[in-house]
Amino acid sequence: MKEKEKIIIEAAIKLFAKKGYTATSVQDIATDSGISKGAFYLYFKSKEKLLESLLIYYFDQLTEEIMQWDNKNLTAREKFKAQINTTIDMLIQHKDFIITQTREQTIPINESIKELLFTKQIEMNEFYRKSLSSIYGEEMTPYLWDLSQLLDGLFHSYVKILIIDKEIFK
């Protein structure tokens, strides 16, 4: 990713968190990024394409942060705990963006964004299953889907708490 794209994405994250997706204009993003509106379109074809790139950027950051624990000399349980804590920390770090977008439900779900979110959901579920299998062994194999879905449900509930009562995380 080019440095200017990263600057634009980070400006968009900040503005979307502050104003919401719909209320933020391309001009707002360009101004905050220190570029012209025309230059914005050299990097992104539309605000929707920017949003898609923003989500990919966020998921890539999250994956990178989570995977850093793979190189540590930890037990499977310690590694999974560290990875879960890292995920929670990233959620808290970007809570304003998540809260604004969820409350407003303004993220346009076009086919490419829908596919991206579905793919990331599958990847997260695979991560849960692999981690749980590493911790509890093969005897858990018949239960891994159920356990991963329960864990995913816990995370979604946690995010809802974050959205409803953001004071908890100050």
C-alpha angles and dihedrals in degrees: 000000000000118000092240091053089053091050091051092047092049091048089050092050090053094046095043088052092049102038106012129247098278096046093049113088128205086244090057090052093045092049093048090048093051095242137107122262089247091054089053089062091053087066102032128026092212145349088264091055088049089052091050090050090046091054091048090049091051094047091047090052091049093049091048092050093047095046093052086079091062089075095053124097096244136132116256090256094050091047093049091048091051091048092050090048090050090052091050091048090053090049090052091046090055097032095121091057092045093046094048095047095044096046093048095037086211101141105116107231103211120165096269094050091044090052092047093051091046091050092049090049090054091047091051091049090051089050091053093048094047092047094046091048090051091052101042103025135225095314087074094056095101090054101042096099092050093045093047091050091049090050091048089051090052090053093049089050090050091052090050089054088050090053097044099042111021090167088079090071102049 
